[in-house]
Amino acid sequence: MPHPVDPKLFGLHPATQLEQSGKKRFVIVVNRKSRIVMKDGEKIVQKANRIRAKVAGATISLQSSAPVCSKTKAMLQVNKVEIIE
C-alpha cells in the first residue's frame, strides 16, 4: 500500500505528490484533466532523476488520470519511468 513521502527530502517542489509503494519504488502522482505533453514529461524525468540520485536503484512510476501524449510515453520509457493510467 503506497504512502505519501515528503518531496522536500529529494529536493523537489513541495506541491509534488510523491508516494512510496516499496523500499525503492516511488510513484509520482499527477491528477488533472489536461493531456501530459513533452514539457510535462521533461519535468517528470527531472524529478525521477533527483529521486534516483538520493536512492540508488529506485524504480519510478507515473500515475496519472490524464492521457499521456504518445511521444511523451516513448520518452518516459527511454528514461525508465513506468506509466500507470
TIRO-2110 file (N, C-alpha, C; in Angstrom, 1 decimal):
// TIRO-2110
0.9, -1.2, 0.0, N, 1, A
0.0, 0.0, 0.0, CA, 1, A
0.9, 1.2, 0.0, C, 1, A
0.7, 2.1, -1.0, N, 2, A
1.5, 3.3, -1.1, CA, 2, A
1.2, 4.3, 0.1, C, 2, A
2.3, 5.0, 0.5, N, 3, A
2.1, 6.0, 1.5, CA, 3, A
2.8, 7.3, 1.0, C, 3, A
2.3, 8.4, 1.4, N, 4, A
2.9, 9.7, 0.9, CA, 4, A
4.3, 9.9, 1.5, C, 4, A
5.1, 10.6, 0.7, N, 5, A
6.5, 10.9, 1.1, CA, 5, A
6.7, 12.4, 0.9, C, 5, A
7.5, 13.0, 1.8, N, 6, A
7.7, 14.4, 1.7, CA, 6, A
8.7, 14.7, 0.5, C, 6, A
8.2, 15.4, -0.5, N, 7, A
9.1, 15.6, -1.7, CA, 7, A
10.3, 16.5, -1.4, C, 7, A
10.3, 17.2, -0.3, N, 8, A
11.4, 18.1, 0.1, CA, 8, A
12.7, 17.2, 0.4, C, 8, A
12.4, 16.0, 0.8, N, 9, A
13.6, 15.1, 1.1, CA, 9, A
14.4, 14.8, -0.1, C, 9, A
13.8, 15.0, -1.3, N, 10, A
14.5, 14.7, -2.6, CA, 10, A
14.8, 16.0, -3.3, C, 10, A
14.6, 17.1, -2.7, N, 11, A
14.8, 18.4, -3.3, CA, 11, A
13.8, 18.8, -4.4, C, 11, A
12.6, 18.2, -4.2, N, 12, A
11.5, 18.5, -5.2, CA, 12, A
10.6, 19.6, -4.6, C, 12, A
9.8, 20.2, -5.5, N, 13, A
8.8, 21.2, -5.1, CA, 13, A
7.8, 20.6, -4.1, C, 13, A
7.5, 21.4, -3.1, N, 14, A
6.5, 20.9, -2.1, CA, 14, A
5.2, 20.5, -2.6, C, 14, A
4.8, 21.0, -3.8, N, 15, A
3.4, 20.7, -4.4, CA, 15, A
3.5, 19.3, -5.1, C, 15, A
4.6, 18.7, -5.3, N, 16, A
4.7, 17.5, -5.9, CA, 16, A
4.1, 16.4, -5.1, C, 16, A
3.2, 15.6, -5.7, N, 17, A
2.7, 14.4, -5.0, CA, 17, A
3.5, 13.2, -5.2, C, 17, A
4.1, 12.7, -4.1, N, 18, A
5.0, 11.6, -4.2, CA, 18, A
4.6, 10.5, -3.2, C, 18, A
4.6, 9.3, -3.7, N, 19, A
4.2, 8.2, -2.9, CA, 19, A
5.3, 7.1, -2.9, C, 19, A
5.4, 6.3, -1.9, N, 20, A
6.4, 5.2, -1.9, CA, 20, A
5.6, 4.0, -1.7, C, 20, A
5.7, 3.0, -2.6, N, 21, A
4.9, 1.8, -2.5, CA, 21, A
5.8, 0.6, -2.2, C, 21, A
7.1, 0.8, -2.0, N, 22, A
8.0, -0.3, -1.7, CA, 22, A
9.3, 0.4, -1.2, C, 22, A
10.3, -0.4, -0.8, N, 23, A
11.5, 0.1, -0.3, CA, 23, A
12.2, 1.1, -1.3, C, 23, A
12.2, 0.7, -2.6, N, 24, A
12.8, 1.5, -3.6, CA, 24, A
11.9, 1.8, -4.8, C, 24, A
10.6, 1.8, -4.5, N, 25, A
9.6, 2.1, -5.5, CA, 25, A
8.8, 3.3, -5.2, C, 25, A
8.9, 4.3, -6.1, N, 26, A
8.3, 5.6, -5.9, CA, 26, A
7.3, 5.9, -7.0, C, 26, A
6.2, 6.6, -6.7, N, 27, A
5.2, 6.9, -7.7, CA, 27, A
5.0, 8.4, -7.6, C, 27, A
5.1, 9.0, -8.8, N, 28, A
4.8, 10.5, -8.9, CA, 28, A
3.4, 10.5, -9.4, C, 28, A
2.5, 11.2, -8.7, N, 29, A
1.1, 11.3, -8.9, CA, 29, A
0.8, 12.7, -9.6, C, 29, A
0.1, 12.6, -10.7, N, 30, A
-0.3, 13.8, -11.4, CA, 30, A
-1.9, 13.7, -11.7, C, 30, A
-2.6, 14.5, -10.9, N, 31, A
-4.1, 14.5, -11.0, CA, 31, A
-4.6, 15.7, -11.7, C, 31, A
-4.9, 15.6, -13.0, N, 32, A
-5.5, 16.7, -13.7, CA, 32, A
-6.2, 16.1, -14.9, C, 32, A
-6.9, 17.0, -15.7, N, 33, A
-7.7, 16.5, -16.8, CA, 33, A
-7.0, 16.7, -18.1, C, 33, A
-6.1, 17.7, -18.2, N, 34, A
-5.4, 18.0, -19.5, CA, 34, A
-4.3, 17.0, -19.8, C, 34, A
-4.1, 16.8, -21.0, N, 35, A
-3.1, 15.9, -21.5, CA, 35, A
-1.7, 16.2, -21.0, C, 35, A
-0.9, 15.1, -20.7, N, 36, A
0.5, 15.3, -20.3, CA, 36, A
1.3, 15.3, -21.6, C, 36, A
2.0, 16.4, -21.9, N, 37, A
2.8, 16.6, -23.1, CA, 37, A
4.3, 16.6, -22.8, C, 37, A
5.1, 16.8, -23.8, N, 38, A
6.5, 16.7, -23.7, CA, 38, A
7.1, 17.6, -22.6, C, 38, A
6.7, 18.8, -22.5, N, 39, A
7.2, 19.7, -21.4, CA, 39, A
6.9, 19.1, -20.0, C, 39, A
5.8, 18.5, -19.8, N, 40, A
5.5, 17.9, -18.6, CA, 40, A
6.3, 16.7, -18.4, C, 40, A
6.5, 15.9, -19.4, N, 41, A
7.4, 14.7, -19.4, CA, 41, A
8.8, 15.0, -19.0, C, 41, A
9.3, 16.1, -19.5, N, 42, A
10.7, 16.5, -19.2, CA, 42, A
10.8, 16.8, -17.7, C, 42, A
9.8, 17.5, -17.1, N, 43, A
9.8, 17.8, -15.7, CA, 43, A
9.7, 16.5, -14.9, C, 43, A
8.9, 15.6, -15.3, N, 44, A
8.8, 14.3, -14.6, CA, 44, A
10.1, 13.5, -14.6, C, 44, A
10.8, 13.5, -15.8, N, 45, A
12.1, 12.9, -15.9, CA, 45, A
13.1, 13.6, -14.9, C, 45, A
13.1, 14.9, -14.8, N, 46, A
14.0, 15.6, -13.9, CA, 46, A
13.7, 15.2, -12.4, C, 46, A
12.4, 15.1, -12.1, N, 47, A
12.0, 14.6, -10.8, CA, 47, A
12.5, 13.2, -10.5, C, 47, A
12.3, 12.3, -11.5, N, 48, A
12.8, 10.9, -11.4, CA, 48, A
14.3, 10.9, -11.2, C, 48, A
15.0, 11.7, -11.9, N, 49, A
16.5, 11.7, -11.7, CA, 49, A
16.9, 12.2, -10.4, C, 49, A
16.2, 13.1, -9.8, N, 50, A
16.5, 13.6, -8.4, CA, 50, A
16.3, 12.5, -7.4, C, 50, A
15.2, 11.8, -7.6, N, 51, A
14.9, 10.7, -6.7, CA, 51, A
16.0, 9.6, -6.8, C, 51, A
16.4, 9.3, -8.0, N, 52, A
17.4, 8.2, -8.3, CA, 52, A
18.8, 8.7, -7.7, C, 52, A
19.0, 10.0, -7.7, N, 53, A
20.3, 10.5, -7.1, CA, 53, A
20.4, 10.2, -5.6, C, 53, A
19.2, 10.3, -4.9, N, 54, A
19.2, 10.1, -3.5, CA, 54, A
19.0, 8.6, -3.1, C, 54, A
18.3, 7.8, -4.0, N, 55, A
18.0, 6.4, -3.7, CA, 55, A
18.5, 5.6, -4.9, C, 55, A
19.7, 5.0, -4.7, N, 56, A
20.3, 4.2, -5.8, CA, 56, A
19.4, 3.0, -6.2, C, 56, A
19.1, 2.8, -7.5, N, 57, A
18.3, 1.7, -7.9, CA, 57, A
16.8, 1.9, -7.7, C, 57, A
16.4, 3.1, -7.6, N, 58, A
15.0, 3.4, -7.3, CA, 58, A
14.2, 3.1, -8.6, C, 58, A
13.0, 2.6, -8.5, N, 59, A
12.0, 2.4, -9.6, CA, 59, A
11.0, 3.5, -9.5, C, 59, A
10.8, 4.2, -10.6, N, 60, A
9.9, 5.4, -10.6, CA, 60, A
8.8, 5.1, -11.5, C, 60, A
7.6, 5.4, -11.1, N, 61, A
6.4, 5.3, -11.9, CA, 61, A
5.6, 6.6, -11.9, C, 61, A
4.8, 6.8, -13.0, N, 62, A
4.0, 7.9, -13.1, CA, 62, A
2.5, 7.5, -13.0, C, 62, A
1.7, 8.0, -12.1, N, 63, A
0.3, 7.6, -12.0, CA, 63, A
-0.4, 8.9, -12.4, C, 63, A
-1.3, 8.8, -13.4, N, 64, A
-2.0, 9.9, -13.9, CA, 64, A
-3.4, 9.6, -14.3, C, 64, A
-4.3, 10.5, -14.1, N, 65, A
-5.7, 10.4, -14.5, CA, 65, A
-5.8, 11.0, -15.9, C, 65, A
-4.8, 11.7, -16.4, N, 66, A
-4.9, 12.4, -17.7, CA, 66, A
-4.2, 11.5, -18.7, C, 66, A
-4.6, 11.7, -20.0, N, 67, A
-3.9, 10.9, -21.1, CA, 67, A
-2.5, 11.4, -21.3, C, 67, A
-1.6, 10.5, -21.7, N, 68, A
-0.2, 10.9, -22.0, CA, 68, A
0.0, 10.9, -23.5, C, 68, A
0.6, 11.9, -24.0, N, 69, A
1.0, 12.0, -25.4, CA, 69, A
1.9, 10.8, -25.8, C, 69, A
1.7, 10.3, -27.0, N, 70, A
2.5, 9.1, -27.4, CA, 70, A
4.0, 9.4, -27.5, C, 70, A
4.4, 10.6, -27.9, N, 71, A
5.8, 10.9, -27.9, CA, 71, A
6.4, 11.0, -26.5, C, 71, A
5.6, 11.5, -25.6, N, 72, A
5.9, 11.6, -24.2, CA, 72, A
6.1, 10.2, -23.5, C, 72, A
5.1, 9.3, -23.9, N, 73, A
5.2, 7.9, -23.4, CA, 73, A
6.5, 7.3, -23.8, C, 73, A
6.9, 7.5, -25.1, N, 74, A
8.2, 6.9, -25.6, CA, 74, A
9.4, 7.5, -24.8, C, 74, A
9.4, 8.8, -24.6, N, 75, A
10.5, 9.4, -23.8, CA, 75, A
10.5, 8.9, -22.4, C, 75, A
9.4, 8.7, -21.8, N, 76, A
9.4, 8.2, -20.4, CA, 76, A
9.9, 6.8, -20.3, C, 76, A
9.5, 6.0, -21.3, N, 77, A
10.0, 4.6, -21.4, CA, 77, A
11.5, 4.6, -21.5, C, 77, A
12.1, 5.4, -22.4, N, 78, A
13.5, 5.5, -22.6, CA, 78, A
14.2, 5.9, -21.2, C, 78, A
13.6, 6.7, -20.5, N, 79, A
14.1, 7.2, -19.2, CA, 79, A
13.7, 6.3, -18.0, C, 79, A
13.1, 5.1, -18.3, N, 80, A
12.7, 4.1, -17.3, CA, 80, A
11.7, 4.6, -16.3, C, 80, A
10.7, 5.3, -16.8, N, 81, A
9.6, 5.8, -15.9, CA, 81, A
8.4, 5.0, -16.4, C, 81, A
7.8, 4.1, -15.6, N, 82, A
6.7, 3.4, -15.9, CA, 82, A
5.4, 4.2, -15.8, C, 82, A
4.4, 4.0, -16.7, N, 83, A
3.2, 4.8, -16.7, CA, 83, A
2.1, 4.0, -16.2, C, 83, A
1.4, 4.4, -15.1, N, 84, A
0.2, 3.8, -14.6, CA, 84, A
-1.0, 4.7, -14.9, C, 84, A
-1.9, 4.2, -15.7, N, 85, A
-3.1, 5.1, -16.1, CA, 85, A
-4.3, 4.7, -15.4, C, 85, A
END
